Structures are given as C-alpha cells and as structure tokens.
Amino acid sequence: MEANSFILLIIILQCALLSIVIGQQFITTHFAYSATNSTEPLKLTGPINSLQFSSDGDVSWIVSGRWRMDANFDNAEIVPITIRGFNATLVVVPADGSKTERYQLSDFKQDLISYDNQTNTSTINGKLTMESKAPIENIGVVLKLINKNLLAISLDPSKIRDQLGETPIYGIER
C-alpha cells in the first residue's frame, strides 16, 4: 500500500510541476508579444546641422548641435510607442556670425504619436523646455522621425521666434 501512495504522490507532484511549466509558457508568450513591451528603449542620437530661414527666405541662423531620443518601438521596431526622453543641445549663430547662443531642449513630455505608412514618418507631438539664460517652459513641439534616419524638430514659433525662427531644425540619426 505504501508503494502505491508513493507513486500517487509522485504523479501529483509531476502534474503540479507540469502545470507550473505550462502556465509560465503562457505568461511569457503573452508579454513577449504585447505592444507595450517594457524592453530597453532604442537610443537614437545624432548631429544637428540646420539653417533657419526668415519669412522672406533669407538665412537667419545657422543651428548645429546634438540630439538624443530614447524610444520604445512596436515589435517590428518601426513605430515608436513611447518616447522616454528627448534632449537636444543647440548652438545658434546668426548668418552674419556676430554672436553665438546656446540652448538646451529638455524635459520632453509626449502627447500623441502617429505614423504614416506611405512616408515612413512618425509624428510625435509634445511639450518641452528650452533653456538658455532663462527657461521657456511648455513649448509645443512636433518631432518628425523619417525612416528612423532624419529628425525634424518644429517648435512653437509663438514662443521661440526670436531665438530660433519659424522653420524646422534638422538632424540625422547615426
């Protein structure tokens, strides 16, 4: 009788262990294919080299610097789902070379992301802070990430027209 009880106990333990292993497979599969996967964000970074134009088409400022974006993408790594951070350091020189200004774009807060399949462009709307001598907070910004290679930064001109003009600032991803 004891041998039968021992065999029954072994069978029960094997079934319990098998249930745990199978249950873990379902849990792992569910999270592995979730659109809100919490894997490490992709770090995009690169130089900024851009010309800012006045309303009459003349070059007003030359903008250079660096940018960085930490983004979580969908499982195909095409469409960004969340932007965890966006920062840019800008060096701005008027076309006549008379002075140099430095700006820091930081404290990015994402509002909305959309994706255009035809142009492979992600449009990320949000707000950020621009710092120089005094911070300008809650500046509306549209970041356009084209083919994950080209970045266009469009800042609300009503808040930064005197510092950076009205045209987008361009950078590339490296």
mmCIF file of the C-alpha atoms, coordinates in Angstrom:
data_MODEL
# 
_entry.id   MODEL 
# 
loop_
_atom_site.group_PDB 
_atom_site.id 
_atom_site.type_symbol 
_atom_site.label_atom_id 
_atom_site.label_alt_id 
_atom_site.label_comp_id 
_atom_site.label_asym_id 
_atom_site.label_entity_id 
_atom_site.label_seq_id 
_atom_site.pdbx_PDB_ins_code 
_atom_site.Cartn_x 
_atom_site.Cartn_y 
_atom_site.Cartn_z 
_atom_site.occupancy 
_atom_site.B_iso_or_equiv 
_atom_site.pdbx_formal_charge 
_atom_site.auth_seq_id 
_atom_site.auth_comp_id 
_atom_site.auth_asym_id 
_atom_site.auth_atom_id 
_atom_site.pdbx_PDB_model_num 
ATOM 1   C CA . MET A 1 1   ? 0.000  0.000  0.000   1.00 0.00 ? 1   MET A CA 1 
ATOM 2   C CA . GLU A 1 2   ? 2.807  2.438  0.792   1.00 0.00 ? 2   GLU A CA 1 
ATOM 3   C CA . ALA A 1 3   ? 4.330  1.961  -2.675  1.00 0.00 ? 3   ALA A CA 1 
ATOM 4   C CA . ASN A 1 4   ? 1.011  2.887  -4.312  1.00 0.00 ? 4   ASN A CA 1 
ATOM 5   C CA . SER A 1 5   ? 0.723  6.020  -2.127  1.00 0.00 ? 5   SER A CA 1 
ATOM 6   C CA . PHE A 1 6   ? 4.279  6.997  -3.034  1.00 0.00 ? 6   PHE A CA 1 
ATOM 7   C CA . ILE A 1 7   ? 3.595  6.538  -6.780  1.00 0.00 ? 7   ILE A CA 1 
ATOM 8   C CA . LEU A 1 8   ? 0.373  8.559  -6.459  1.00 0.00 ? 8   LEU A CA 1 
ATOM 9   C CA . LEU A 1 9   ? 2.288  11.350 -4.677  1.00 0.00 ? 9   LEU A CA 1 
ATOM 10  C CA . ILE A 1 10  ? 4.934  11.371 -7.462  1.00 0.00 ? 10  ILE A CA 1 
ATOM 11  C CA . ILE A 1 11  ? 2.208  11.594 -10.140 1.00 0.00 ? 11  ILE A CA 1 
ATOM 12  C CA . ILE A 1 12  ? 0.522  14.503 -8.291  1.00 0.00 ? 12  ILE A CA 1 
ATOM 13  C CA . LEU A 1 13  ? 3.862  16.364 -7.966  1.00 0.00 ? 13  LEU A CA 1 
ATOM 14  C CA . GLN A 1 14  ? 4.657  15.770 -11.653 1.00 0.00 ? 14  GLN A CA 1 
ATOM 15  C CA . CYS A 1 15  ? 1.233  17.128 -12.651 1.00 0.00 ? 15  CYS A CA 1 
ATOM 16  C CA . ALA A 1 16  ? 1.744  20.183 -10.414 1.00 0.00 ? 16  ALA A CA 1 
ATOM 17  C CA . LEU A 1 17  ? 5.193  20.809 -11.886 1.00 0.00 ? 17  LEU A CA 1 
ATOM 18  C CA . LEU A 1 18  ? 3.864  20.369 -15.426 1.00 0.00 ? 18  LEU A CA 1 
ATOM 19  C CA . SER A 1 19  ? 1.050  22.852 -14.668 1.00 0.00 ? 19  SER A CA 1 
ATOM 20  C CA . ILE A 1 20  ? 3.577  25.432 -13.468 1.00 0.00 ? 20  ILE A CA 1 
ATOM 21  C CA . VAL A 1 21  ? 5.796  24.970 -16.554 1.00 0.00 ? 21  VAL A CA 1 
ATOM 22  C CA . ILE A 1 22  ? 2.837  25.232 -18.954 1.00 0.00 ? 22  ILE A CA 1 
ATOM 23  C CA . GLY A 1 23  ? 1.456  28.247 -17.077 1.00 0.00 ? 23  GLY A CA 1 
ATOM 24  C CA . GLN A 1 24  ? 4.811  30.028 -17.320 1.00 0.00 ? 24  GLN A CA 1 
ATOM 25  C CA . GLN A 1 25  ? 4.880  29.432 -21.081 1.00 0.00 ? 25  GLN A CA 1 
ATOM 26  C CA . PHE A 1 26  ? 1.524  31.200 -21.493 1.00 0.00 ? 26  PHE A CA 1 
ATOM 27  C CA . ILE A 1 27  ? 2.584  34.128 -19.302 1.00 0.00 ? 27  ILE A CA 1 
ATOM 28  C CA . THR A 1 28  ? 5.886  34.534 -21.165 1.00 0.00 ? 28  THR A CA 1 
ATOM 29  C CA . THR A 1 29  ? 4.172  34.356 -24.568 1.00 0.00 ? 29  THR A CA 1 
ATOM 30  C CA . HIS A 1 30  ? 1.593  36.970 -23.564 1.00 0.00 ? 30  HIS A CA 1 
ATOM 31  C CA . PHE A 1 31  ? 4.179  39.565 -22.540 1.00 0.00 ? 31  PHE A CA 1 
ATOM 32  C CA . ALA A 1 32  ? 6.592  38.763 -25.379 1.00 0.00 ? 32  ALA A CA 1 
ATOM 33  C CA . TYR A 1 33  ? 4.015  39.854 -27.963 1.00 0.00 ? 33  TYR A CA 1 
ATOM 34  C CA . SER A 1 34  ? 2.470  42.723 -26.055 1.00 0.00 ? 34  SER A CA 1 
ATOM 35  C CA . ALA A 1 35  ? 2.502  46.109 -27.835 1.00 0.00 ? 35  ALA A CA 1 
ATOM 36  C CA . THR A 1 36  ? 3.513  47.742 -24.580 1.00 0.00 ? 36  THR A CA 1 
ATOM 37  C CA . ASN A 1 37  ? 6.581  45.574 -24.166 1.00 0.00 ? 37  ASN A CA 1 
ATOM 38  C CA . SER A 1 38  ? 8.812  47.050 -21.482 1.00 0.00 ? 38  SER A CA 1 
ATOM 39  C CA . THR A 1 39  ? 12.122 46.185 -23.114 1.00 0.00 ? 39  THR A CA 1 
ATOM 40  C CA . GLU A 1 40  ? 15.026 48.585 -23.227 1.00 0.00 ? 40  GLU A CA 1 
ATOM 41  C CA . PRO A 1 41  ? 14.305 51.697 -25.271 1.00 0.00 ? 41  PRO A CA 1 
ATOM 42  C CA . LEU A 1 42  ? 16.134 52.205 -28.532 1.00 0.00 ? 42  LEU A CA 1 
ATOM 43  C CA . LYS A 1 43  ? 18.611 55.070 -28.241 1.00 0.00 ? 43  LYS A CA 1 
ATOM 44  C CA . LEU A 1 44  ? 18.607 57.305 -31.290 1.00 0.00 ? 44  LEU A CA 1 
ATOM 45  C CA . THR A 1 45  ? 21.181 60.068 -31.462 1.00 0.00 ? 45  THR A CA 1 
ATOM 46  C CA . GLY A 1 46  ? 22.951 62.244 -33.962 1.00 0.00 ? 46  GLY A CA 1 
ATOM 47  C CA . PRO A 1 47  ? 24.146 65.650 -35.101 1.00 0.00 ? 47  PRO A CA 1 
ATOM 48  C CA . ILE A 1 48  ? 22.044 68.706 -35.860 1.00 0.00 ? 48  ILE A CA 1 
ATOM 49  C CA . ASN A 1 49  ? 23.020 70.835 -38.863 1.00 0.00 ? 49  ASN A CA 1 
ATOM 50  C CA . SER A 1 50  ? 20.327 73.186 -39.988 1.00 0.00 ? 50  SER A CA 1 
ATOM 51  C CA . LEU A 1 51  ? 19.612 76.595 -41.453 1.00 0.00 ? 51  LEU A CA 1 
ATOM 52  C CA . GLN A 1 52  ? 16.776 78.721 -40.105 1.00 0.00 ? 52  GLN A CA 1 
ATOM 53  C CA . PHE A 1 53  ? 15.098 80.955 -42.661 1.00 0.00 ? 53  PHE A CA 1 
ATOM 54  C CA . SER A 1 54  ? 13.259 84.237 -42.199 1.00 0.00 ? 54  SER A CA 1 
ATOM 55  C CA . SER A 1 55  ? 9.817  84.839 -43.718 1.00 0.00 ? 55  SER A CA 1 
ATOM 56  C CA . ASP A 1 56  ? 11.447 86.458 -46.782 1.00 0.00 ? 56  ASP A CA 1 
ATOM 57  C CA . GLY A 1 57  ? 13.574 83.343 -47.419 1.00 0.00 ? 57  GLY A CA 1 
ATOM 58  C CA . ASP A 1 58  ? 16.931 84.639 -46.183 1.00 0.00 ? 58  ASP A CA 1 
ATOM 59  C CA . VAL A 1 59  ? 19.083 82.585 -43.830 1.00 0.00 ? 59  VAL A CA 1 
ATOM 60  C CA . SER A 1 60  ? 18.641 83.980 -40.310 1.00 0.00 ? 60  SER A CA 1 
ATOM 61  C CA . TRP A 1 61  ? 20.519 81.470 -38.159 1.00 0.00 ? 61  TRP A CA 1 
ATOM 62  C CA . ILE A 1 62  ? 22.822 78.508 -38.519 1.00 0.00 ? 62  ILE A CA 1 
ATOM 63  C CA . VAL A 1 63  ? 21.981 75.821 -35.964 1.00 0.00 ? 63  VAL A CA 1 
ATOM 64  C CA . SER A 1 64  ? 24.249 72.945 -35.017 1.00 0.00 ? 64  SER A CA 1 
ATOM 65  C CA . GLY A 1 65  ? 24.375 70.572 -32.070 1.00 0.00 ? 65  GLY A CA 1 
ATOM 66  C CA . ARG A 1 66  ? 23.397 67.069 -30.981 1.00 0.00 ? 66  ARG A CA 1 
ATOM 67  C CA . TRP A 1 67  ? 20.150 65.316 -30.178 1.00 0.00 ? 67  TRP A CA 1 
ATOM 68  C CA . ARG A 1 68  ? 19.164 62.130 -28.367 1.00 0.00 ? 68  ARG A CA 1 
ATOM 69  C CA . MET A 1 69  ? 15.904 60.230 -28.113 1.00 0.00 ? 69  MET A CA 1 
ATOM 70  C CA . ASP A 1 70  ? 15.061 57.145 -26.058 1.00 0.00 ? 70  ASP A CA 1 
ATOM 71  C CA . ALA A 1 71  ? 12.085 55.454 -27.700 1.00 0.00 ? 71  ALA A CA 1 
ATOM 72  C CA . ASN A 1 72  ? 10.168 52.248 -27.219 1.00 0.00 ? 72  ASN A CA 1 
ATOM 73  C CA . PHE A 1 73  ? 9.100  50.876 -30.600 1.00 0.00 ? 73  PHE A CA 1 
ATOM 74  C CA . ASP A 1 74  ? 6.476  48.341 -31.619 1.00 0.00 ? 74  ASP A CA 1 
ATOM 75  C CA . ASN A 1 75  ? 7.540  44.716 -32.010 1.00 0.00 ? 75  ASN A CA 1 
ATOM 76  C CA . ALA A 1 76  ? 8.612  45.338 -35.621 1.00 0.00 ? 76  ALA A CA 1 
ATOM 77  C CA . GLU A 1 77  ? 10.764 48.270 -34.369 1.00 0.00 ? 77  GLU A CA 1 
ATOM 78  C CA . ILE A 1 78  ? 9.149  50.617 -36.890 1.00 0.00 ? 78  ILE A CA 1 
ATOM 79  C CA . VAL A 1 79  ? 6.597  52.708 -34.998 1.00 0.00 ? 79  VAL A CA 1 
ATOM 80  C CA . PRO A 1 80  ? 7.547  54.429 -31.738 1.00 0.00 ? 80  PRO A CA 1 
ATOM 81  C CA . ILE A 1 81  ? 5.054  53.769 -28.947 1.00 0.00 ? 81  ILE A CA 1 
ATOM 82  C CA . THR A 1 82  ? 6.551  55.941 -26.230 1.00 0.00 ? 82  THR A CA 1 
ATOM 83  C CA . ILE A 1 83  ? 9.333  58.474 -26.084 1.00 0.00 ? 83  ILE A CA 1 
ATOM 84  C CA . ARG A 1 84  ? 11.013 58.251 -22.702 1.00 0.00 ? 84  ARG A CA 1 
ATOM 85  C CA . GLY A 1 85  ? 13.342 61.120 -23.332 1.00 0.00 ? 85  GLY A CA 1 
ATOM 86  C CA . PHE A 1 86  ? 14.270 63.686 -25.920 1.00 0.00 ? 86  PHE A CA 1 
ATOM 87  C CA . ASN A 1 87  ? 17.116 66.179 -25.473 1.00 0.00 ? 87  ASN A CA 1 
ATOM 88  C CA . ALA A 1 88  ? 18.996 68.466 -27.813 1.00 0.00 ? 88  ALA A CA 1 
ATOM 89  C CA . THR A 1 89  ? 21.880 70.862 -27.408 1.00 0.00 ? 89  THR A CA 1 
ATOM 90  C CA . LEU A 1 90  ? 21.798 73.692 -29.928 1.00 0.00 ? 90  LEU A CA 1 
ATOM 91  C CA . VAL A 1 91  ? 24.479 76.191 -30.901 1.00 0.00 ? 91  VAL A CA 1 
ATOM 92  C CA . VAL A 1 92  ? 22.891 79.070 -32.811 1.00 0.00 ? 92  VAL A CA 1 
ATOM 93  C CA . VAL A 1 93  ? 24.843 81.641 -34.823 1.00 0.00 ? 93  VAL A CA 1 
ATOM 94  C CA . PRO A 1 94  ? 23.246 84.432 -36.896 1.00 0.00 ? 94  PRO A CA 1 
ATOM 95  C CA . ALA A 1 95  ? 24.076 84.403 -40.600 1.00 0.00 ? 95  ALA A CA 1 
ATOM 96  C CA . ASP A 1 96  ? 26.442 87.348 -40.068 1.00 0.00 ? 96  ASP A CA 1 
ATOM 97  C CA . GLY A 1 97  ? 28.388 85.412 -37.399 1.00 0.00 ? 97  GLY A CA 1 
ATOM 98  C CA . SER A 1 98  ? 28.011 88.249 -34.888 1.00 0.00 ? 98  SER A CA 1 
ATOM 99  C CA . LYS A 1 99  ? 27.307 86.178 -31.735 1.00 0.00 ? 99  LYS A CA 1 
ATOM 100 C CA . THR A 1 100 ? 26.736 82.654 -30.514 1.00 0.00 ? 100 THR A CA 1 
ATOM 101 C CA . GLU A 1 101 ? 23.813 81.443 -28.394 1.00 0.00 ? 101 GLU A CA 1 
ATOM 102 C CA . ARG A 1 102 ? 23.451 78.053 -26.756 1.00 0.00 ? 102 ARG A CA 1 
ATOM 103 C CA . TYR A 1 103 ? 20.152 76.351 -25.978 1.00 0.00 ? 103 TYR A CA 1 
ATOM 104 C CA . GLN A 1 104 ? 19.208 73.114 -24.296 1.00 0.00 ? 104 GLN A CA 1 
ATOM 105 C CA . LEU A 1 105 ? 15.937 71.359 -25.172 1.00 0.00 ? 105 LEU A CA 1 
ATOM 106 C CA . SER A 1 106 ? 14.870 69.052 -22.350 1.00 0.00 ? 106 SER A CA 1 
ATOM 107 C CA . ASP A 1 107 ? 12.024 67.845 -20.135 1.00 0.00 ? 107 ASP A CA 1 
ATOM 108 C CA . PHE A 1 108 ? 10.111 66.399 -23.108 1.00 0.00 ? 108 PHE A CA 1 
ATOM 109 C CA . LYS A 1 109 ? 6.562  65.229 -22.393 1.00 0.00 ? 109 LYS A CA 1 
ATOM 110 C CA . GLN A 1 110 ? 4.867  63.183 -25.112 1.00 0.00 ? 110 GLN A CA 1 
ATOM 111 C CA . ASP A 1 111 ? 1.235  63.886 -26.032 1.00 0.00 ? 111 ASP A CA 1 
ATOM 112 C CA . LEU A 1 112 ? 0.454  61.928 -29.199 1.00 0.00 ? 112 LEU A CA 1 
ATOM 113 C CA . ILE A 1 113 ? 2.272  59.722 -31.715 1.00 0.00 ? 113 ILE A CA 1 
ATOM 114 C CA . SER A 1 114 ? 1.079  58.915 -35.229 1.00 0.00 ? 114 SER A CA 1 
ATOM 115 C CA . TYR A 1 115 ? 2.676  57.035 -38.099 1.00 0.00 ? 115 TYR A CA 1 
ATOM 116 C CA . ASP A 1 116 ? 2.303  57.463 -41.872 1.00 0.00 ? 116 ASP A CA 1 
ATOM 117 C CA . ASN A 1 117 ? 2.989  54.184 -43.722 1.00 0.00 ? 117 ASN A CA 1 
ATOM 118 C CA . GLN A 1 118 ? 3.403  55.898 -47.101 1.00 0.00 ? 118 GLN A CA 1 
ATOM 119 C CA . THR A 1 119 ? 6.161  58.272 -45.977 1.00 0.00 ? 119 THR A CA 1 
ATOM 120 C CA . ASN A 1 120 ? 7.556  56.102 -43.122 1.00 0.00 ? 120 ASN A CA 1 
ATOM 121 C CA . THR A 1 121 ? 7.213  59.144 -40.870 1.00 0.00 ? 121 THR A CA 1 
ATOM 122 C CA . SER A 1 122 ? 6.465  59.087 -37.161 1.00 0.00 ? 122 SER A CA 1 
ATOM 123 C CA . THR A 1 123 ? 4.979  62.329 -35.865 1.00 0.00 ? 123 THR A CA 1 
ATOM 124 C CA . ILE A 1 124 ? 5.427  62.870 -32.134 1.00 0.00 ? 124 ILE A CA 1 
ATOM 125 C CA . ASN A 1 125 ? 3.606  65.794 -30.526 1.00 0.00 ? 125 ASN A CA 1 
ATOM 126 C CA . GLY A 1 126 ? 4.540  67.026 -27.095 1.00 0.00 ? 126 GLY A CA 1 
ATOM 127 C CA . LYS A 1 127 ? 5.903  69.810 -24.952 1.00 0.00 ? 127 LYS A CA 1 
ATOM 128 C CA . LEU A 1 128 ? 9.406  70.598 -23.745 1.00 0.00 ? 128 LEU A CA 1 
ATOM 129 C CA . THR A 1 129 ? 11.544 73.213 -22.049 1.00 0.00 ? 129 THR A CA 1 
ATOM 130 C CA . MET A 1 130 ? 14.174 75.337 -23.796 1.00 0.00 ? 130 MET A CA 1 
ATOM 131 C CA . GLU A 1 131 ? 16.904 76.688 -21.545 1.00 0.00 ? 131 GLU A CA 1 
ATOM 132 C CA . SER A 1 132 ? 19.435 79.403 -22.143 1.00 0.00 ? 132 SER A CA 1 
ATOM 133 C CA . LYS A 1 133 ? 19.615 82.427 -19.877 1.00 0.00 ? 133 LYS A CA 1 
ATOM 134 C CA . ALA A 1 134 ? 16.074 81.777 -18.627 1.00 0.00 ? 134 ALA A CA 1 
ATOM 135 C CA . PRO A 1 135 ? 13.980 78.654 -19.261 1.00 0.00 ? 135 PRO A CA 1 
ATOM 136 C CA . ILE A 1 136 ? 10.964 78.792 -21.543 1.00 0.00 ? 136 ILE A CA 1 
ATOM 137 C CA . GLU A 1 137 ? 8.616  76.016 -20.432 1.00 0.00 ? 137 GLU A CA 1 
ATOM 138 C CA . ASN A 1 138 ? 5.738  74.181 -22.108 1.00 0.00 ? 138 ASN A CA 1 
ATOM 139 C CA . ILE A 1 139 ? 6.840  74.878 -25.668 1.00 0.00 ? 139 ILE A CA 1 
ATOM 140 C CA . GLY A 1 140 ? 4.753  72.901 -28.123 1.00 0.00 ? 140 GLY A CA 1 
ATOM 141 C CA . VAL A 1 141 ? 6.935  70.686 -30.284 1.00 0.00 ? 141 VAL A CA 1 
ATOM 142 C CA . VAL A 1 142 ? 6.399  68.332 -33.204 1.00 0.00 ? 142 VAL A CA 1 
ATOM 143 C CA . LEU A 1 143 ? 9.160  65.791 -33.761 1.00 0.00 ? 143 LEU A CA 1 
ATOM 144 C CA . LYS A 1 144 ? 9.088  64.044 -37.140 1.00 0.00 ? 144 LYS A CA 1 
ATOM 145 C CA . LEU A 1 145 ? 11.210 60.918 -37.376 1.00 0.00 ? 145 LEU A CA 1 
ATOM 146 C CA . ILE A 1 146 ? 11.514 59.921 -41.040 1.00 0.00 ? 146 ILE A CA 1 
ATOM 147 C CA . ASN A 1 147 ? 12.688 56.351 -41.711 1.00 0.00 ? 147 ASN A CA 1 
ATOM 148 C CA . LYS A 1 148 ? 14.327 56.459 -38.255 1.00 0.00 ? 148 LYS A CA 1 
ATOM 149 C CA . ASN A 1 149 ? 17.153 58.377 -40.022 1.00 0.00 ? 149 ASN A CA 1 
ATOM 150 C CA . LEU A 1 150 ? 16.073 62.005 -40.243 1.00 0.00 ? 150 LEU A CA 1 
ATOM 151 C CA . LEU A 1 151 ? 14.674 64.159 -37.438 1.00 0.00 ? 151 LEU A CA 1 
ATOM 152 C CA . ALA A 1 152 ? 12.766 67.413 -37.937 1.00 0.00 ? 152 ALA A CA 1 
ATOM 153 C CA . ILE A 1 153 ? 12.154 69.479 -34.787 1.00 0.00 ? 153 ILE A CA 1 
ATOM 154 C CA . SER A 1 154 ? 9.370  72.067 -35.131 1.00 0.00 ? 154 SER A CA 1 
ATOM 155 C CA . LEU A 1 155 ? 9.000  74.328 -32.102 1.00 0.00 ? 155 LEU A CA 1 
ATOM 156 C CA . ASP A 1 156 ? 6.001  76.603 -31.458 1.00 0.00 ? 156 ASP A CA 1 
ATOM 157 C CA . PRO A 1 157 ? 7.139  79.835 -33.171 1.00 0.00 ? 157 PRO A CA 1 
ATOM 158 C CA . SER A 1 158 ? 4.973  81.997 -30.916 1.00 0.00 ? 158 SER A CA 1 
ATOM 159 C CA . LYS A 1 159 ? 7.347  81.108 -28.026 1.00 0.00 ? 159 LYS A CA 1 
ATOM 160 C CA . ILE A 1 160 ? 10.759 80.890 -29.758 1.00 0.00 ? 160 ILE A CA 1 
ATOM 161 C CA . ARG A 1 161 ? 10.535 83.012 -32.922 1.00 0.00 ? 161 ARG A CA 1 
ATOM 162 C CA . ASP A 1 162 ? 13.153 85.492 -31.665 1.00 0.00 ? 162 ASP A CA 1 
ATOM 163 C CA . GLN A 1 163 ? 15.593 82.720 -30.682 1.00 0.00 ? 163 GLN A CA 1 
ATOM 164 C CA . LEU A 1 164 ? 15.221 80.143 -33.480 1.00 0.00 ? 164 LEU A CA 1 
ATOM 165 C CA . GLY A 1 165 ? 12.809 81.448 -36.097 1.00 0.00 ? 165 GLY A CA 1 
ATOM 166 C CA . GLU A 1 166 ? 9.880  79.546 -37.558 1.00 0.00 ? 166 GLU A CA 1 
ATOM 167 C CA . THR A 1 167 ? 11.352 76.753 -39.677 1.00 0.00 ? 167 THR A CA 1 
ATOM 168 C CA . PRO A 1 168 ? 12.142 73.179 -38.543 1.00 0.00 ? 168 PRO A CA 1 
ATOM 169 C CA . ILE A 1 169 ? 15.560 72.252 -37.182 1.00 0.00 ? 169 ILE A CA 1 
ATOM 170 C CA . TYR A 1 170 ? 17.021 69.155 -38.854 1.00 0.00 ? 170 TYR A CA 1 
ATOM 171 C CA . GLY A 1 171 ? 19.209 66.374 -37.543 1.00 0.00 ? 171 GLY A CA 1 
ATOM 172 C CA . ILE A 1 172 ? 20.237 62.932 -38.705 1.00 0.00 ? 172 ILE A CA 1 
ATOM 173 C CA . GLU A 1 173 ? 20.488 59.656 -36.792 1.00 0.00 ? 173 GLU A CA 1 
ATOM 174 C CA . ARG A 1 174 ? 23.879 57.989 -36.555 1.00 0.00 ? 174 ARG A CA 1 
# 
